Amino acid sequence: MSEANQIASTAANDHTAPVTRHTLLGFRISPLNARRVANFKRNRRGRWSLWIFLVLFLGTLPAEFIANDRPLLIWYQGSVYTPVFNTYPETVFGGDFETEAEYREPDVQGLITDKGGWMVWPLIEYSYNTVNLNLKVPAPAPPSADNVLGTDDQGRDVLARVIYGFRISVLFGLILTVLGSIIGIVAGALQGYFGGLLDLLLQRFIEIWGGLPQLYILIILSSVIVPGFWTLLFILLLFGWTALVGVVRAEFLRARNFDFVRAARALGVGDFTIMFRHVMPNAMVATLTFLPFILTGSITSLTALDFLGLGLPPGSPSLGELLQQGKTNLQAPWLGLTSTISISLVLMLLVFVGEAVRDAFDPRKTFND
């Protein structure tokens, strides 16, 4: 007996049990989904991993307010300036140049403070591309009070690059996972529901497409197209959408002959309505358990391409590029350790969350509080 039938049978036999309304974030959910949420919460490793990942991700989203070479706020001669949002020339603060003010320069700071002004700096006074020109040793410089995790071989603050690199890696992975999952789910649904010649042709196409040498194609495209965030996302999306096709196709093949599907057809309900309103919820159970692992693979793909020099443009904040610097500069162990720990941490958290989601949807799994 399936999990849903067990819960329905228990509720039908227990006439004295009070009706309980299950809610999640203010929305009503079914008893079956409430049980899954409860199972996830009981998995301490997965629950804590999710919280830690959310804190890290949400904490790095406003990276410009945490690590920046521009002040957050300037008070100068009765006026308020926000360099973090706007660009101001040095002449605004009484300087001689029409170019953007270099707020880290002592001369510019003196122009502001000598006339009673003041500045509010972020926690880290470096952006991901800010070069520390006041290093006392050649770059890469070891950790110090000014650069907590040291600098890379170009004198840029490692902590700032980790914060920006973490954000762009997770955002890239999320976008790639969402877009690839949508395409894969639609393709698998069409294959499984209609079957026949459509299923045969799409399945042969996926087999041929999946057998193409992705790395060589990426090398060729990188030599023709200037790599960027969106171009790289498009290239990886061309090959990443097939991850969920097989799972969704199998669920639709299994469910398309169920009695409720036949009854809906007999009542004249359209095929696409049956697919996405009645059959899709059954397929989403298996799909959701794969999403954290697909996200892990997306982040790993970007990191690997950056490590090989085929990813984001040079100078972009990247965990893979930092890992490559650690390999190149073995005399600076803080580069390799920082990049390895950062990448390992995010992948480990996502794997633990994926395992917890998988176990929460498994009716055979039980957890003790």
C-alpha positions as CSV (number, residue, x, y, z in Angstrom):
1,M,0.0,0.0,0.0
2,S,1.4,3.4,-0.9
3,E,2.1,6.2,1.6
4,A,-0.9,8.2,0.4
5,N,-3.3,5.2,0.7
6,Q,-2.0,4.5,4.2
7,I,-2.7,8.0,5.4
8,A,-6.1,8.0,3.8
9,S,-7.0,4.7,5.3
10,T,-6.0,5.7,8.8
11,A,-8.0,8.9,8.5
12,A,-11.1,7.1,7.3
13,N,-11.0,4.5,10.1
14,D,-10.4,7.0,12.9
15,H,-13.7,8.9,13.0
16,T,-13.0,10.4,16.4
17,A,-9.8,12.1,15.4
18,P,-10.1,15.9,15.1
19,V,-9.5,17.5,11.7
20,T,-6.1,19.1,11.7
21,R,-5.2,21.9,9.3
22,H,-1.5,21.7,8.2
23,T,0.1,24.9,7.2
24,L,3.6,25.9,5.9
25,L,4.5,29.6,5.7
26,G,0.9,30.4,6.0
27,F,-0.3,28.1,3.2
28,R,-2.4,25.0,3.7
29,I,-0.8,21.8,2.8
30,S,-2.1,18.2,2.6
31,P,-1.4,15.7,5.4
32,L,0.9,13.8,3.2
33,N,3.1,16.9,2.5
34,A,2.9,17.8,6.2
35,R,4.3,14.4,7.0
36,R,7.1,15.0,4.5
37,V,7.9,18.4,6.0
38,A,8.0,16.8,9.5
39,N,10.3,14.1,8.3
40,F,12.7,16.7,6.8
41,K,12.7,18.7,10.1
42,R,13.5,15.6,12.0
43,N,16.6,15.0,9.9
44,R,18.9,17.2,11.9
45,R,21.8,17.1,9.5
46,G,19.7,18.1,6.5
47,R,17.8,20.8,8.5
48,W,21.0,22.4,9.8
49,S,22.6,22.2,6.4
50,L,19.7,24.0,4.9
51,W,19.8,26.8,7.5
52,I,23.6,27.2,7.1
53,F,23.3,27.3,3.3
54,L,20.5,29.9,3.4
55,V,22.4,32.1,5.9
56,L,25.5,32.0,3.7
57,F,23.6,32.6,0.5
58,L,21.3,35.3,1.8
59,G,24.3,36.8,3.6
60,T,26.3,37.1,0.4
61,L,23.5,38.4,-1.8
62,P,24.2,42.0,-0.6
63,A,27.9,41.5,-1.3
64,E,28.4,45.2,-2.3
65,F,27.3,46.2,1.2
66,I,29.8,43.8,2.9
67,A,32.9,44.1,0.7
68,N,33.4,47.2,-1.3
69,D,36.1,49.8,-2.0
70,R,33.4,52.5,-2.0
71,P,31.9,53.9,1.2
72,L,28.3,53.1,2.0
73,L,27.5,56.7,3.0
74,I,29.3,60.0,2.9
75,W,28.4,63.2,4.8
76,Y,30.0,66.2,3.2
77,Q,29.1,69.9,3.7
78,G,25.5,69.1,4.7
79,S,24.8,66.7,1.9
80,V,24.5,62.9,1.9
81,Y,26.2,60.9,-0.8
82,T,25.9,57.1,-1.5
83,P,28.9,56.0,-3.5
84,V,27.7,52.4,-3.3
85,F,24.8,53.3,-5.6
86,N,26.1,56.3,-7.5
87,T,29.4,57.5,-9.1
88,Y,30.7,60.8,-8.0
89,P,33.7,62.7,-9.5
90,E,36.5,63.9,-7.3
91,T,35.5,67.5,-7.9
92,V,32.3,67.0,-5.9
93,F,34.5,66.8,-2.8
94,G,36.8,69.6,-3.7
95,G,39.3,67.6,-5.8
96,D,40.9,68.5,-9.1
97,F,39.9,65.5,-11.3
98,E,36.7,64.9,-13.1
99,T,37.1,61.1,-12.9
100,E,35.5,59.0,-10.2
101,A,36.9,59.6,-6.7
102,E,39.3,57.0,-5.3
103,Y,37.9,56.8,-1.8
104,R,40.7,54.6,-0.5
105,E,43.3,57.3,-1.4
106,P,44.4,59.4,1.6
107,D,44.1,62.6,-0.4
108,V,40.5,62.0,-1.2
109,Q,39.7,61.0,2.4
110,G,41.5,64.2,3.6
111,L,39.3,66.3,1.3
112,I,36.2,64.9,3.0
113,T,37.3,64.8,6.6
114,D,39.1,68.2,6.6
115,K,35.8,69.9,6.0
116,G,33.9,68.0,8.8
117,G,32.7,65.2,6.6
118,W,32.7,61.5,7.5
119,M,32.3,58.2,5.7
120,V,30.7,54.9,6.6
121,W,32.7,52.0,5.2
122,P,31.5,48.4,4.7
123,L,32.9,45.6,6.9
124,I,35.6,44.8,4.3
125,E,37.0,47.8,2.5
126,Y,37.9,45.8,-0.7
127,S,35.8,44.8,-3.7
128,Y,36.5,41.6,-5.6
129,N,38.7,43.5,-8.1
130,T,40.4,46.0,-5.7
131,V,44.2,45.7,-5.7
132,N,45.8,46.4,-2.4
133,L,48.7,48.8,-3.3
134,N,49.9,49.0,0.3
135,L,51.2,45.5,0.6
136,K,54.4,45.2,2.6
137,V,55.4,41.9,0.8
138,P,55.0,40.8,-2.8
139,A,51.7,39.3,-3.8
140,P,50.3,36.8,-3.0
141,A,50.5,38.2,0.5
142,P,49.7,36.1,3.6
143,P,46.7,36.7,5.9
144,S,47.0,39.9,7.9
145,A,44.8,42.4,9.8
146,D,44.1,44.2,6.6
147,N,43.5,41.1,4.5
148,V,42.1,38.5,6.7
149,L,42.5,35.6,4.2
150,G,45.5,37.2,2.4
151,T,45.6,38.3,-1.2
152,D,45.9,36.5,-4.5
153,D,48.7,36.8,-7.0
154,Q,47.4,40.2,-8.2
155,G,47.0,41.7,-4.8
156,R,43.2,41.3,-4.5
157,D,41.6,40.5,-1.2
158,V,40.8,36.8,-1.0
159,L,37.9,37.1,1.4
160,A,36.1,39.6,-0.9
161,R,36.6,37.4,-3.9
162,V,35.2,34.4,-1.9
163,I,32.1,36.4,-1.0
164,Y,31.4,37.5,-4.5
165,G,32.5,34.1,-6.0
166,F,30.1,32.2,-3.7
167,R,27.2,34.5,-4.7
168,I,27.8,34.2,-8.4
169,S,28.4,30.4,-8.2
170,V,25.1,29.8,-6.3
171,L,23.1,32.2,-8.5
172,F,24.5,30.5,-11.7
173,G,23.7,27.1,-10.3
174,L,20.2,28.1,-9.3
175,I,19.3,29.6,-12.7
176,L,20.8,26.7,-14.6
177,T,19.0,24.2,-12.4
178,V,15.6,26.0,-12.7
179,L,15.8,26.5,-16.5
180,G,17.2,23.0,-17.2
181,S,14.6,21.4,-14.9
182,I,11.7,23.2,-16.7
183,I,12.9,22.1,-20.1
184,G,13.6,18.5,-18.9
185,I,10.3,18.2,-17.1
186,V,8.3,19.4,-20.2
187,A,10.3,17.1,-22.5
188,G,9.9,14.1,-20.2
189,A,6.1,14.8,-19.8
190,L,5.6,14.9,-23.5
191,Q,7.5,11.7,-24.0
192,G,5.8,9.7,-21.2
193,Y,2.2,10.9,-21.8
194,F,2.0,10.6,-25.6
195,G,4.5,7.8,-26.1
196,G,4.6,6.2,-29.5
197,L,6.6,7.8,-32.3
198,L,7.2,11.1,-30.3
199,D,8.7,9.1,-27.4
200,L,10.9,7.1,-29.8
201,L,12.2,10.1,-31.7
202,L,12.9,12.2,-28.6
203,Q,14.5,9.3,-26.8
204,R,16.9,8.6,-29.7
205,F,17.7,12.4,-29.9
206,I,18.5,12.5,-26.2
207,E,20.8,9.5,-26.5
208,I,22.7,11.1,-29.4
209,W,22.8,14.5,-27.7
210,G,24.0,13.1,-24.4
211,G,26.8,11.2,-26.2
212,L,28.4,14.4,-27.6
213,P,31.7,15.4,-26.1
214,Q,30.7,18.4,-24.0
215,L,34.1,19.5,-23.0
216,Y,35.4,19.7,-26.6
217,I,32.3,21.6,-27.7
218,L,32.8,24.0,-24.8
219,I,36.4,24.6,-25.9
220,I,35.3,25.2,-29.5
221,L,32.5,27.6,-28.4
222,S,34.8,29.4,-26.0
223,S,37.2,30.1,-28.8
224,V,34.4,31.6,-31.0
225,I,32.2,33.3,-28.4
226,V,33.5,35.5,-25.6
227,P,32.6,33.7,-22.4
228,G,30.3,35.5,-20.1
229,F,27.7,34.7,-17.4
230,W,24.8,34.4,-19.8
231,T,26.6,32.8,-22.7
232,L,28.2,30.2,-20.4
233,L,24.7,29.6,-18.9
234,F,23.3,29.1,-22.4
235,I,26.0,26.6,-23.4
236,L,25.7,24.6,-20.2
237,L,21.9,24.6,-20.5
238,L,22.2,23.0,-23.9
239,F,23.5,19.9,-22.2
240,G,22.1,20.1,-18.7
241,W,18.4,19.9,-19.5
242,T,18.4,16.1,-20.0
243,A,19.0,15.3,-16.3
244,L,15.3,15.0,-15.4
245,V,13.9,13.7,-18.6
246,G,14.2,10.0,-17.7
247,V,12.7,10.4,-14.3
248,V,9.7,12.4,-15.5
249,R,9.2,10.2,-18.5
250,A,9.0,7.1,-16.3
251,E,6.5,8.7,-14.0
252,F,4.2,9.7,-16.9
253,L,4.5,6.3,-18.5
254,R,3.4,4.7,-15.3
255,A,0.6,7.1,-14.5
256,R,-0.9,7.7,-18.0
257,N,-3.1,4.5,-17.8
258,F,-4.3,5.1,-14.2
259,D,-8.1,5.1,-13.7
260,F,-8.2,8.8,-12.9
261,V,-6.5,9.7,-16.2
262,R,-8.8,7.5,-18.2
263,A,-11.8,9.1,-16.4
264,A,-10.6,12.6,-17.1
265,R,-10.2,11.7,-20.8
266,A,-13.7,10.2,-20.8
267,L,-15.0,13.5,-19.4
268,G,-13.4,15.4,-22.2
269,V,-10.6,17.0,-20.3
270,G,-7.7,18.2,-22.5
271,D,-4.4,16.4,-22.7
272,F,-2.3,19.2,-21.4
273,T,-4.7,19.8,-18.5
274,I,-4.4,16.2,-17.5
275,M,-0.6,16.3,-17.9
276,F,0.1,19.3,-15.8
277,R,-2.8,19.3,-13.3
278,H,-3.3,15.6,-12.6
279,V,-0.2,13.7,-13.6
280,M,2.5,16.2,-12.9
281,P,2.1,16.2,-9.1
282,N,3.0,12.5,-9.1
283,A,6.1,13.1,-11.2
284,M,7.2,16.1,-9.0
285,V,7.8,13.8,-6.0
286,A,10.8,12.1,-7.8
287,T,11.8,15.4,-9.4
288,L,12.2,17.3,-6.2
289,T,14.5,14.8,-4.7
290,F,16.9,15.3,-7.6
291,L,17.0,19.1,-7.6
292,P,19.6,19.6,-4.8
293,F,22.0,17.2,-6.5
294,I,21.4,18.9,-9.9
295,L,22.2,22.2,-8.2
296,T,25.4,20.7,-6.9
297,G,26.4,19.5,-10.3
298,S,25.7,22.9,-11.8
299,I,28.0,24.7,-9.3
300,T,30.6,22.0,-9.9
301,S,30.4,22.5,-13.7
302,L,31.0,26.3,-13.3
303,T,33.9,25.7,-10.9
304,A,35.5,23.2,-13.2
305,L,35.3,25.4,-16.2
306,D,36.7,28.4,-14.3
307,F,39.5,26.1,-13.0
308,L,40.3,25.2,-16.7
309,G,40.1,28.8,-17.8
310,L,37.0,28.2,-19.9
311,G,34.5,29.8,-17.6
312,L,33.8,33.4,-16.6
313,P,35.8,36.3,-18.1
314,P,39.3,36.9,-16.5
315,G,39.0,39.0,-13.4
316,S,35.5,37.8,-12.5
317,P,35.1,36.5,-8.9
318,S,35.2,32.8,-9.1
319,L,35.9,29.9,-6.7
320,G,37.3,27.9,-9.6
321,E,39.7,30.7,-10.5
322,L,40.8,30.9,-6.9
323,L,41.4,27.2,-6.9
324,Q,43.5,27.5,-10.0
325,Q,45.6,30.2,-8.2
326,G,46.1,27.9,-5.3
327,K,47.4,25.2,-7.7
328,T,49.8,27.7,-9.4
329,N,51.0,29.4,-6.2
330,L,52.0,26.4,-4.0
331,Q,54.0,28.8,-1.9
332,A,50.8,30.5,-0.8
333,P,48.8,27.7,0.9
334,W,46.0,30.1,2.0
335,L,44.8,30.3,-1.6
336,G,44.4,26.5,-2.0
337,L,43.0,26.0,1.5
338,T,40.4,28.9,1.2
339,S,39.1,27.8,-2.2
340,T,39.0,24.1,-1.3
341,I,37.2,24.7,2.0
342,S,34.7,27.1,0.3
343,I,33.8,24.7,-2.5
344,S,33.7,21.7,-0.2
345,L,31.4,23.5,2.2
346,V,28.8,24.5,-0.3
347,L,28.8,21.1,-2.0
348,M,28.6,19.3,1.3
349,L,25.7,21.4,2.5
350,L,23.7,20.8,-0.7
351,V,24.4,17.1,-0.6
352,F,23.1,16.8,3.0
353,V,20.0,18.8,2.0
354,G,19.4,16.6,-1.0
355,E,19.7,13.4,1.2
356,A,17.2,14.9,3.7
357,V,14.8,15.7,0.9
358,R,15.1,12.3,-0.6
359,D,14.5,10.6,2.8
360,A,11.6,12.9,3.5
361,F,9.8,11.7,0.4
362,D,10.6,8.0,1.2
363,P,7.7,6.5,3.2
364,R,10.0,3.8,4.5
365,K,12.2,6.3,6.3
366,T,11.4,7.3,9.8
367,F,13.3,9.7,12.1
368,N,13.4,10.1,15.8
369,D,13.2,13.5,17.4
